[in-house]
Amino acid sequence: MNKSDLQSASEKLARLKYEFQVDILADWGGSDSTSDESWQPGSWVKEELDRLHDTITLLANAVGGNLRLAQFLGGVTVQKTDIGSHAGEALAHQVSFSKKGSFGSWTVVHEFAHAWDANYGWKLSRALERYTGGFTNRFLSRITCRLGLWDAGSKGPEKVPGRYGRRPGCNAAGYFYGDRPSGSNWKFNRVEDFAESVAMYVGWGKNNALTEHAHNRVIRYEKFKNGEKDFFGVMDNWAEYAKYFYPEGGGYTKTKRWKFVDGLVKGRIEISQ
C-alpha cells in the first residue's frame, strides 16, 4: 500500500466494516505519519481493497443485501499471508489470501462462500451434497479405482487429458457428486462444491466480474474437442466429460446446484446454525 493511498484505504476499510462486518488486517503503515522512511507498504494494494469491496457487494446483492450477508457470515476478518500454493483459504470468521500475489473476484466469492459454510458448521455443503443426490464414500471410491472405472492414476491425478480425476468418486475425498457441477478435479469435495456453486450462482446470467468465468466453465464442454485447451489453458477430453458437467441446453439455472443456492438465499431452503 502506497502512503499516498492511505486515506482511500482507510475509507475502504471503514466501509467494509460498516456494510458487511468485514475487518481487514492492515499490514501497512508507519510509526511516524510524517516520515516516508518509516512507512511499511505491506502486501496489500489499493486496487485489491477496491476489488474486495466490489466483489463482496456482488455477493451481498446475490444473497439479499448487506445485512443478510453479514448474518450469513457472522463477521469476517481478512488477511494476506503465506498460505503456500493456495490462492485463498477460509474458516469461520476468517478469510486469507496469498501474499505472494493478487486475487480475483472469483476467489473472493469462493472463499467467502467457505466462510459462510463454516459459520454454519459446514452444514450447507452437506445439504448441497444431499440435495444434488451425491454422497461421500472413500471405501466405494477405492473399489471404483480397482475396477478401473476412474480417470486418474493409481497415485492420483496426472496432467494429461483424461487423467485429472473428474469423474464421480474419482477424487481424494471419495466424493460422488450428484447432478451436474460446472467441473471437478482430484481436489473436489462437497465443501469445494458448495463454494464453486455459490460463485457460479453469483456470476451466471449476470453482467459482472464473475460472469465470463462462470459461462466459460460450462460452455467449454460444448466448444472444445477432446485434447484441446479450454478457456483456462487446461487440455482435457472436454467432449467426453460433457455428460458429467454440461447441463441441459447449456442452461446452468436448470441444475440442482443453482436451485439449491437460489433456494438458500431466498429462504425456500432453511438450514440452522
Secondary structure, DSSP 8 states (H G I E B T S, - for coil): --GGGHHHHHHHHHHHHHHH-EEE----B-S-TT-STT-B--S--HHHHHHHHHHHHHHHHHHT-HHHHHHHHT-EEEEEE--TT-SEEEETTEEEEETTS---HHHHHHHHHHHHHHHTTTHHHHHHHHHTT-EE-HHHHHHHHHTT-SSSBTTB--SSTT-S--STT-STT-EE--S--S---TT--HHHHHHHHHHHHHHTTS-STTHHHHHHHHHHHHH--EEEE-TTS-EEEHHHHHHHH--GGG-GGGSHHHHHHHHHHTTSS----
